[in-house]
Amino acid sequence: MTLRKIAVPVIAMVVFLALWELLVWVNGWPNYIMAAPSDLPAAYSRYWELFLVMGWQTLWRTVAGLLIAVAFGIFVGMVMGFSRTMRDALYPLLVGFNAIPKATVVPIVALLFVGAHDFNTILIAFMISFFPIAVSVSIGLSTLEPEYRDILRSLGASQATVFWKIALPKTLPEFFGALKVAVTLAFIGTNLMEIVSPHGRGLGALFDSGKTNSDYPLMFAVLIALAFMGIVLYYVVVALEKIFAGWAERQPT
């Protein structure tokens, strides 16, 4: 089973790269129009130091923004999950904020905190990724079966005990499902700021440099590097899910 779980996605990636290479070859596109997978190794070899340095900058800012989003999203989700009044009050605000395209917020944040690039990037990664976490925790808590809560309360359990024994385990599957979405959103936020900010650093800035110089192999190499980091972080979340919420996994029939 473990071999199959590794082999299937690897085969899918190989097929994807082969189809991409075939598409470029059939259309006869030069690499200044559309880079092929075979053009990317040269870009990685030429700029490998930049990929290491800027890749690390992108990764740690993304993870930092994601961790803050998790903490804040859990807090807001708990507030909305345990209080109908707060849920009714906060939901419209959260939905309205999430409906605003973050690409329009990035320049505003960049101008508000000029020079604080690390802070700007982490802030955007947080802003774009906390919403699904807050909503998932809120839904998980608000749909808690009242019978379980009433039984524990009748036995003298405190609100904290009800949360740790019933509410938290009930919420974990929804939480990890939202966290998988938040991982990709955090990378989007990080790279938006890295591209837009005049002092941008990280893979987004490297992509922008490739665009400025019409270096298409470099641009596509950056995209593949971002995809790789996103996949790795996604499977880190999957591993954590198996540890803390593996009991909720259902095998397909």
C-alpha positions as CSV (number, residue, x, y, z in Angstrom):
1,M,0.0,0.0,0.0
2,T,2.8,2.4,0.9
3,L,4.6,1.7,-2.4
4,R,1.4,2.3,-4.3
5,K,0.8,5.7,-2.6
6,I,4.3,6.7,-3.7
7,A,4.3,5.3,-7.2
8,V,0.9,6.6,-8.3
9,P,1.6,10.3,-7.7
10,V,5.1,10.0,-9.2
11,I,3.7,8.3,-12.3
12,A,1.1,11.1,-12.6
13,M,3.8,13.7,-12.4
14,V,5.9,12.0,-15.0
15,V,2.9,11.8,-17.4
16,F,2.2,15.4,-16.8
17,L,5.8,16.4,-17.6
18,A,5.8,14.2,-20.7
19,L,2.5,15.7,-22.0
20,W,3.9,19.2,-21.3
21,E,7.1,18.4,-23.3
22,L,5.0,16.9,-26.1
23,L,2.8,20.0,-26.3
24,V,5.8,22.3,-26.7
25,W,7.4,20.0,-29.3
26,V,4.2,19.6,-31.4
27,N,3.6,23.3,-31.5
28,G,7.3,24.1,-32.1
29,W,7.3,26.8,-29.4
30,P,10.8,28.3,-28.7
31,N,11.7,28.7,-25.1
32,Y,11.1,32.5,-25.2
33,I,7.4,31.7,-25.7
34,M,6.9,28.5,-23.7
35,A,9.6,26.6,-21.8
36,A,9.6,22.8,-21.9
37,P,10.6,20.6,-19.0
38,S,13.8,19.8,-20.8
39,D,14.7,23.5,-20.5
40,L,14.4,23.6,-16.8
41,P,17.5,21.6,-15.6
42,A,19.8,24.3,-17.2
43,A,18.0,27.0,-15.3
44,Y,18.3,25.1,-12.0
45,S,22.0,24.5,-12.7
46,R,22.7,28.1,-13.5
47,Y,20.8,29.7,-10.6
48,W,21.0,26.9,-8.0
49,E,22.3,29.3,-5.3
50,L,19.5,31.7,-5.9
51,F,17.0,28.9,-5.7
52,L,18.4,27.7,-2.4
53,V,18.5,31.2,-0.8
54,M,15.2,32.6,-2.2
55,G,13.4,29.3,-1.8
56,W,14.3,29.3,1.9
57,Q,13.0,32.9,2.2
58,T,9.7,32.0,0.6
59,L,9.3,28.8,2.6
60,W,9.9,30.3,6.1
61,R,7.7,33.3,5.5
62,T,4.9,31.0,4.2
63,V,5.2,28.7,7.2
64,A,5.3,31.7,9.6
65,G,2.1,33.2,8.0
66,L,0.4,29.8,8.0
67,L,1.2,29.2,11.7
68,I,-0.2,32.6,12.6
69,A,-3.3,31.8,10.5
70,V,-3.8,28.5,12.3
71,A,-3.6,30.2,15.7
72,F,-5.9,33.1,14.8
73,G,-8.2,30.9,12.7
74,I,-8.7,28.4,15.6
75,F,-9.4,31.3,18.0
76,V,-11.9,33.0,15.8
77,G,-13.5,29.6,14.9
78,M,-13.9,28.7,18.6
79,V,-15.5,32.1,19.3
80,M,-18.0,31.6,16.5
81,G,-18.5,27.9,17.2
82,F,-19.4,28.4,20.9
83,S,-21.5,31.6,20.5
84,R,-24.3,32.0,18.0
85,T,-24.3,35.7,18.5
86,M,-20.6,36.0,17.7
87,R,-21.1,33.7,14.7
88,D,-23.9,35.9,13.3
89,A,-21.8,39.0,13.9
90,L,-18.4,37.8,12.5
91,Y,-19.5,35.7,9.5
92,P,-20.5,38.6,7.3
93,L,-17.3,40.4,8.1
94,L,-15.1,37.3,7.3
95,V,-17.0,36.5,4.1
96,G,-16.8,40.1,3.0
97,F,-13.0,40.3,3.8
98,N,-12.4,37.0,2.0
99,A,-14.3,38.2,-1.1
100,I,-11.8,41.0,-1.6
101,P,-9.2,40.0,-4.1
102,K,-5.9,39.8,-2.2
103,A,-4.0,41.0,-5.3
104,T,-5.7,44.4,-4.6
105,V,-4.7,44.3,-0.9
106,V,-1.0,43.5,-1.6
107,P,0.0,47.0,-2.9
108,I,-1.8,48.7,0.0
109,V,0.1,46.6,2.6
110,A,3.3,47.2,0.7
111,L,2.8,50.9,0.9
112,L,1.7,50.8,4.6
113,F,4.8,49.0,5.8
114,V,7.5,50.2,3.3
115,G,10.7,48.4,3.9
116,A,9.3,45.8,6.3
117,H,9.3,43.1,3.6
118,D,9.3,40.1,6.0
119,F,6.4,41.5,7.9
120,N,4.5,42.4,4.7
121,T,4.9,38.9,3.2
122,I,4.0,37.0,6.4
123,L,1.0,39.3,6.8
124,I,-0.4,38.6,3.3
125,A,0.3,34.8,3.7
126,F,-1.7,35.0,7.0
127,M,-4.6,37.1,5.6
128,I,-5.1,34.8,2.6
129,S,-5.1,31.5,4.5
130,F,-6.8,32.0,7.9
131,F,-10.4,32.1,6.5
132,P,-10.9,28.4,5.7
133,I,-9.4,27.4,9.1
134,A,-11.7,29.7,11.0
135,V,-14.8,28.5,9.1
136,S,-13.9,24.8,9.5
137,V,-13.4,25.1,13.2
138,S,-16.6,27.1,13.6
139,I,-18.6,24.5,11.7
140,G,-17.1,21.6,13.6
141,L,-17.9,23.2,16.9
142,S,-21.4,24.5,16.0
143,T,-22.5,21.1,14.8
144,L,-21.4,19.3,18.0
145,E,-24.0,16.8,19.1
146,P,-25.7,18.4,22.2
147,E,-26.3,14.9,23.7
148,Y,-22.5,14.3,24.3
149,R,-22.1,17.8,25.8
150,D,-25.1,17.3,28.1
151,I,-23.9,14.0,29.3
152,L,-20.5,15.3,30.3
153,R,-21.9,18.4,31.9
154,S,-24.4,16.3,33.9
155,L,-21.4,14.3,35.2
156,G,-19.8,17.5,36.4
157,A,-17.4,18.2,33.5
158,S,-16.3,21.7,33.0
159,Q,-16.5,23.6,29.7
160,A,-12.8,23.0,29.2
161,T,-13.3,19.3,29.6
162,V,-16.1,19.2,27.1
163,F,-13.9,21.0,24.6
164,W,-10.9,18.7,25.0
165,K,-12.9,15.5,25.2
166,I,-15.6,16.1,22.6
167,A,-15.3,19.3,20.7
168,L,-11.7,19.2,19.7
169,P,-11.7,15.6,18.4
170,K,-14.9,16.4,16.5
171,T,-13.3,19.4,14.9
172,L,-10.0,17.8,13.9
173,P,-11.1,16.3,10.5
174,E,-12.6,19.6,9.4
175,F,-9.6,21.5,10.6
176,F,-7.0,19.4,8.7
177,G,-9.2,19.5,5.6
178,A,-9.1,23.3,5.8
179,L,-5.4,23.3,6.6
180,K,-4.6,21.5,3.3
181,V,-6.4,24.3,1.5
182,A,-4.7,27.0,3.6
183,V,-1.2,25.6,2.7
184,T,-1.7,26.4,-1.0
185,L,-3.3,29.8,-0.2
186,A,-0.4,30.8,2.0
187,F,2.1,30.2,-0.8
188,I,-0.1,32.3,-3.1
189,G,-0.1,35.2,-0.6
190,T,3.7,35.0,-0.1
191,N,4.4,35.1,-3.8
192,L,2.0,37.9,-4.5
193,M,3.9,40.1,-2.1
194,E,7.3,39.0,-3.4
195,I,6.3,39.9,-6.9
196,V,4.6,43.2,-6.2
197,S,6.8,44.6,-3.6
198,P,9.7,46.8,-4.9
199,H,11.9,45.3,-2.3
200,G,10.7,41.8,-2.8
201,R,12.8,38.7,-2.1
202,G,12.1,35.0,-2.4
203,L,11.0,32.9,-5.4
204,G,8.4,35.5,-6.3
205,A,11.1,38.1,-6.9
206,L,13.2,35.6,-8.8
207,F,10.1,34.9,-11.0
208,D,9.7,38.7,-11.6
209,S,13.4,38.9,-12.5
210,G,12.9,36.2,-15.1
211,K,9.9,38.0,-16.5
212,T,11.8,41.3,-16.7
213,N,14.6,39.5,-18.6
214,S,12.3,37.4,-20.7
215,D,14.0,34.3,-19.2
216,Y,11.1,31.8,-19.6
217,P,13.0,28.7,-18.5
218,L,13.8,30.5,-15.2
219,M,10.2,31.6,-14.8
220,F,8.9,28.0,-15.3
221,A,11.7,26.7,-13.1
222,V,10.4,29.0,-10.3
223,L,6.8,27.8,-10.8
224,I,7.9,24.1,-10.6
225,A,10.0,24.9,-7.4
226,L,6.9,26.6,-5.8
227,A,4.8,23.6,-6.8
228,F,7.3,21.2,-5.2
229,M,7.4,23.1,-1.9
230,G,3.6,23.3,-1.9
231,I,3.4,19.5,-2.4
232,V,6.0,18.9,0.4
233,L,4.2,21.1,2.9
234,Y,0.8,19.5,1.9
235,Y,2.1,16.1,2.7
236,V,3.5,17.4,6.0
237,V,-0.1,18.3,6.9
238,V,-1.3,14.9,5.7
239,A,1.3,13.2,8.0
240,L,0.1,15.4,10.9
241,E,-3.5,14.5,10.0
242,K,-2.7,10.8,10.2
243,I,-1.2,11.3,13.6
244,F,-3.9,13.4,15.2
245,A,-7.0,12.5,13.2
246,G,-6.2,9.2,11.6
247,W,-9.2,7.6,13.3
248,A,-11.5,9.7,11.0
249,E,-10.0,8.4,7.7
250,R,-12.4,6.2,5.7
251,Q,-11.0,3.8,3.1
252,P,-12.8,3.8,-0.2
253,T,-14.8,0.7,-0.9
